[in-house]
């Protein structure tokens, strides 16, 4: 990987940590749901690109299906063999 990309990613990560440390407890509590909502909106945009004919209800259902798959994958990573 390009060392400049690694360096930029490292500094971006440090900036996020610095920003989080400056937040109040209340701001941190609100950040999670806001981030999740933003990710859901980006996922819906991707689904709209994949399925331009889909209405909003179908996009919502596809999003729920995708989130369920992600949850299943994540829970499988932490399962005890």
C-alpha positions as CSV (number, residue, x, y, z in Angstrom):
1,X,0.0,0.0,0.0
2,X,1.1,3.5,-0.7
3,X,2.9,4.9,2.4
4,X,1.2,8.2,1.9
5,X,-2.2,6.6,2.3
6,X,-1.1,4.7,5.4
7,X,0.2,8.0,6.8
8,X,-2.9,9.9,6.0
9,X,-5.1,7.2,7.5
10,X,-3.0,7.2,10.6
11,X,-3.4,10.9,11.1
12,X,-7.1,10.8,10.3
13,X,-7.5,8.2,13.0
14,X,-5.5,10.3,15.5
15,X,-7.7,13.3,14.6
16,X,-10.9,11.2,15.3
17,X,-9.5,10.1,18.7
18,X,-8.6,13.7,19.6
19,X,-12.1,14.9,18.6
20,X,-13.7,12.1,20.7
21,X,-11.7,13.0,23.7
22,X,-12.9,16.6,23.5
23,X,-16.5,15.6,23.5
24,X,-18.7,15.6,26.6
25,X,-20.3,12.4,27.8
26,X,-23.6,13.5,26.3
27,X,-22.0,14.3,23.0
28,X,-20.4,10.8,22.9
29,X,-23.8,9.2,23.7
30,X,-25.4,11.0,20.8
31,X,-22.6,10.3,18.4
32,X,-23.3,6.6,18.0
33,X,-26.9,6.9,16.8
34,X,-25.9,9.8,14.5
35,X,-23.1,7.7,13.0
36,X,-25.4,4.8,12.6
37,X,-28.1,6.9,10.9
38,X,-25.5,8.3,8.5
39,X,-24.2,4.8,7.6
40,X,-27.8,3.7,7.0
41,X,-28.4,6.6,4.6
42,X,-25.2,5.8,2.7
43,X,-26.3,2.1,2.5
44,X,-29.7,3.2,1.2
45,X,-28.0,5.3,-1.5
46,X,-26.0,2.3,-2.6
47,X,-29.1,0.1,-2.6
48,X,-30.9,2.8,-4.8
49,X,-28.0,2.6,-7.2
50,X,-28.3,-1.2,-7.3
51,X,-32.1,-1.2,-7.6
52,X,-33.2,2.1,-9.3
53,X,-36.7,0.7,-9.8
54,X,-37.2,0.0,-6.1
55,X,-39.6,2.3,-4.1
56,X,-38.7,3.5,-0.6
57,X,-40.4,0.7,1.2
58,X,-38.4,-1.9,-0.8
59,X,-35.2,0.0,-0.1
60,X,-36.0,0.0,3.6
61,X,-36.7,-3.7,3.5
62,X,-33.4,-4.4,1.6
63,X,-31.6,-2.3,4.2
64,X,-33.1,-4.3,7.0
65,X,-32.0,-7.5,5.3
66,X,-28.5,-6.3,4.8
67,X,-28.2,-5.1,8.4
68,X,-29.5,-8.6,9.5
69,X,-26.8,-10.3,7.4
70,X,-24.1,-8.0,8.9
71,X,-25.3,-8.8,12.4
72,X,-25.2,-12.5,11.7
73,X,-21.7,-12.2,10.2
74,X,-20.5,-10.2,13.2
75,X,-22.0,-12.6,15.7
76,X,-20.3,-15.5,13.9
77,X,-16.9,-13.8,14.4
78,X,-17.3,-13.8,18.2
79,X,-18.8,-17.2,18.5
80,X,-16.9,-19.7,20.7
81,X,-16.0,-22.8,18.6
